[in-house]
Structure formats: C-alpha cells, structure tokens
Amino acid sequence: MLRSLFIFTLTLLIFASCKKTPPPSFSLKMDLNGISDTINVLLYRYEQGYAPFDTARKDAQGYFIFTKTIDSTNFFLLKLPNGQSLPMVLGPVPTYLHAEANNLINTASFSNNLASDQIRRSMLVAQDFSHAIKELATQLTDTLKPKPKAEFKDSLIRHIDTIRVEYAARLEAIISEARTPGILHAILQRSGNQPILTPANNRQLFVETDSFLFRHYAHLTPVKQFHYQLDSTFNNIDSLTSVHRGEQLPDAGLKNIWDEHISLFRFRGRPLLVVVWSPNDSMCNQIVTQSRQIIKQFKPKGLEVYMVAVDTVKTNWTQSIDQHRLACWHVSDLQGHASPILHKWGIRSLPATFLLNVKGEIEEKNLEGNHLMNKLTQLLPDKEK
C-alpha cells in the first residue's frame, strides 16, 4: 500500500514538473467616456507594422477590458471608431486607462503604466510644437506685415527660438524619466526622443532627434509619422525665415582662425561662393573636393570662396584646413549646430551653398556638382581672346 502511494505521489510530481509555465498575459481596463461601440487593439510587429490583435465591447460596469496572452512586453495601438488612436506599451502589470474618447491623446491618463504615459506626453510635445509654430507665424504675419521683411524674419526667428527652448526642455524631462531600455525604446519608436540630447535647447535638438530615428528606425510607422510632421513644420518655418534668390545674404560676424572678422561686405564687387560645411560630416567631402576644382578654375576669373565651418573645436577646424589646403577664406563661430547662422540663413542640412553676384545678392542656393559648375561658367565665362 505504501509502495503504491509512493509511486502515485511520484507520478504526480513528475507530471507537475512537466507542466508548462503559462505564458505572460496583460490586463487592460479602459474607461472611455463618449464611446459605446466596439474598440480595436492593434499589435505592433516589426515586419508588418500594426496588425489587428483583438476587439472588445463594454462590460456591465461600463468598462472595456482586455486580458490577453502575449510573448513579452509589446507596443500596441488603441484604435477608436471615431478615428482617434493612442499608442501603449503593455506588459504583465495590469493597466488602467481613463480618457475622453473625443480627445484621446490630450485627456488620457494611465495608472501602473509610466511608459505609455511618457509616449503620450512625448507625442504631445511634437504636436504642440507644430501648432505653436503655425500660430506664431500667423500672429507675426498680421502684426509685422507693414514692417520690412528683414525685421519680420528676425522677429520670427527670435520667437521660434524661444518656443524651441520650452519644447526641448519638455522632451528632456520625459527622457530623464525613462527608467529602463525597454521604455526608452518605446518612446524612441513613437515620438522621436533620443537619450543623447544636446543641452542647446534649439531647433537642432529636434533635427538631430529626427535624423537619429530615421537612420535607425525608418521602418517603424510612428517614426515615419514624426519625420513627416517635423519636416512639414520646418518647411513652413523656412519658407518664412530663409533667404531667397535676389536677396542679400546677411552678414553673420564670422571670424577666421586668427580671430579676425571677415565680413561678407568686403567681397562686394566680386562674385562669391559661400560653402557651409562640417569637417566631421562625410556628406561634405564631395563639396570640399569640388571646391578645390572651383578655386583652381574660377579664382583667376575673380571668384572668391568663403568656407563656413560648422564645428565646436578649433583644433578640429584648423586641422581640416591643413588637410584640405584650400586657398580660400575660412571662417567659423565655433558654435557647431547651435550656430545662429544656420537659422539666419535658413540652412536645414549640410553642406549648403550660396552663390552671390557682385552686388552681394543670391544668384543660386544649394547647387552642387555639374549644376554648380555650369552656373559658375555662366557667371564667369572665359574671356574672348
């Protein structure tokens, strides 16, 4: 009898040890005012993007409740019948969500889910920044319309810089709260925040963030959305603030390696090619190489070349001058991508070029390769013998 009991007990223990541990699950309880229809939850897959995951209706207490099995913490999208959506990070910890269905992102509040709230808040930063720029442009257009265009541009740029400080600080505050790589990765996917943010608190913060995300996460739909939204916003800014053909290129008080101010005005009466580049950017190698050919071919005809280095370390800049040995004017303010010259001249990417005529007016912008050579040939033709 004892032997049989022992064998039975041993069999139970072996069976219990062979039983698989149940996979993790998540529980999501939602109180969504203003909606009574079915809602959808989509699961984000790297290969597919968002794919349908499940649906739910209200229970007797008026809550939408999901309790589902998942492999691990995942990125989800709550999609309402009214077209609004909200991204979430869901894992083994139960989550409670309260929101107004007609204003989902602005009113959503989470309990036990800091990651989802950080994603929502970082989305709002990009959204609010875009709206603030548009409102500012409208206001200044109305108030400064009678004033000269240059004054309008200066006012707009000054106000935009103020706005950037506020929104950059909001981004950095959200980043500082991300406690784990998983949460930070989710924020990266959705809103365009990166952990290596410069303290410059200006437009470059947004540009570098977008560039970082698009290089590493371009396959993610949220990153694409952020990229296009930011691109549209800055296109609107640049159309109001950048310099155009036929206008004077504003002087920027740039200095050479001996700390001497080299003004653009000293080149009046001669055509001038302004090249804005970065010694640390491989994308600028082509224009630097071409500048050597341009100097050789067109300097004897009267062309001057004005190389503006976007850098922060003087030794790097001077070493690049020694390396390339370009016989032209080299200047910089050593403020790197935080340089006000980038905003003042409406530069969004490097390299950038401006071809000025003898009056200091912009003939062409951002020409490279054969297009630049052809324009220089038109501007400085060979003299008839």
URHU-V953622 format. One record per backbone hydrogen bond with DSSP energy under -1.0 kcal/mol. NH is the residue of the N-H (numbers start at 0). CO is the residue of the C=O. If there is no record, write none. Layout:
NH | CO
NH | CO
This chain:
4 | 0
5 | 1
6 | 2
7 | 3
8 | 4
9 | 5
10 | 6
11 | 7
12 | 8
13 | 9
14 | 10
15 | 11
16 | 12
17 | 13
25 | 67
27 | 65
28 | 94
29 | 63
30 | 96
32 | 98
38 | 55
39 | 78
40 | 53
41 | 76
42 | 50
43 | 74
44 | 48
48 | 44
50 | 42
52 | 40
53 | 40
55 | 38
58 | 62
61 | 58
63 | 29
65 | 27
67 | 25
69 | 23
73 | 89
75 | 87
76 | 41
77 | 85
78 | 39
79 | 83
82 | 79
85 | 77
87 | 75
89 | 73
94 | 26
95 | 110
96 | 28
97 | 108
98 | 30
100 | 32
102 | 99
106 | 102
107 | 103
108 | 97
110 | 95
116 | 112
117 | 113
118 | 114
119 | 115
120 | 116
121 | 117
122 | 118
123 | 119
124 | 120
125 | 121
126 | 122
127 | 123
128 | 124
129 | 125
130 | 126
131 | 127
132 | 128
133 | 129
134 | 130
135 | 131
136 | 132
137 | 133
138 | 134
139 | 135
140 | 136
141 | 137
142 | 138
143 | 139
146 | 143
151 | 147
152 | 148
153 | 149
154 | 150
155 | 151
156 | 152
157 | 153
158 | 154
159 | 155
160 | 156
161 | 157
162 | 158
163 | 159
164 | 160
165 | 161
166 | 162
167 | 163
168 | 164
169 | 165
170 | 166
171 | 167
172 | 168
173 | 169
174 | 170
175 | 171
177 | 174
183 | 179
184 | 180
185 | 181
186 | 182
187 | 183
188 | 184
189 | 185
190 | 186
204 | 201
206 | 202
207 | 203
208 | 204
209 | 205
210 | 206
211 | 207
212 | 208
213 | 209
214 | 210
215 | 211
216 | 212
219 | 216
223 | 219
224 | 220
225 | 221
226 | 222
227 | 223
228 | 224
229 | 225
230 | 226
231 | 227
232 | 228
233 | 229
234 | 230
235 | 231
236 | 232
237 | 233
238 | 234
239 | 236
240 | 236
241 | 237
245 | 361
246 | 243
248 | 359
254 | 331
255 | 259
258 | 255
261 | 253
266 | 263
267 | 264
268 | 357
269 | 266
271 | 355
272 | 303
273 | 353
274 | 305
275 | 351
276 | 307
280 | 277
283 | 280
284 | 281
287 | 283
288 | 284
289 | 285
290 | 286
291 | 287
292 | 288
293 | 289
294 | 290
295 | 291
296 | 292
297 | 293
298 | 294
301 | 298
302 | 297
303 | 270
305 | 272
306 | 328
307 | 274
308 | 330
309 | 276
316 | 312
317 | 313
318 | 314
319 | 315
320 | 316
321 | 317
322 | 318
323 | 319
324 | 320
327 | 325
328 | 304
330 | 306
331 | 254
335 | 310
337 | 334
338 | 335
341 | 338
343 | 339
344 | 340
346 | 341
351 | 275
353 | 273
354 | 363
355 | 271
356 | 360
359 | 356
361 | 246
362 | 354
363 | 354
365 | 352
371 | 367
372 | 368
373 | 369
374 | 370
375 | 371
376 | 372
377 | 373
378 | 374
379 | 375
